[in-house]
Amino acid sequence: MEPLVSIVIPTLNSAKTIRKTLESIKLLNYSNVELIVVDGKSDDGTLDIVKEYKNVYNLRIVIEERRGRGVAYNRGVLESKGKYVAFLDSDATIATPGWISDAVKVMETDDKVAVVFTKVYSPP
């Protein structure tokens, strides 16, 4: 079985972009993921959009007082249950379906690798 990968998405007032981000996750060729959306108390409808995906993904929403992206990433890591953690910004989309599977393959086969980076696409 594939190891669980936690994808942490920090967000604050991302109603204009979060739907594209969440839709792009459907492109992944890796199915054992959980999404952790860490929201800094958005007031623009972001959470309403995220909640539409509760039955689409293994999704958890964490409301965190706005203290910056780094704090949101750290909170997401603390909330994660995955063997691996990936980060995706709320205005980015997945450009490569193998993004997670390729990273997991590297991590699972080479114990000297601790971090894997990849490209994502942030539309204008």
Summary of the structure (lengths in Angstrom):
residues: 124
radius of gyration: 13.9
end to end distance: 37.2
largest distance: 43.4
contacts: 362
relative contact order: 0.26
helix: 31%
strand: 20%
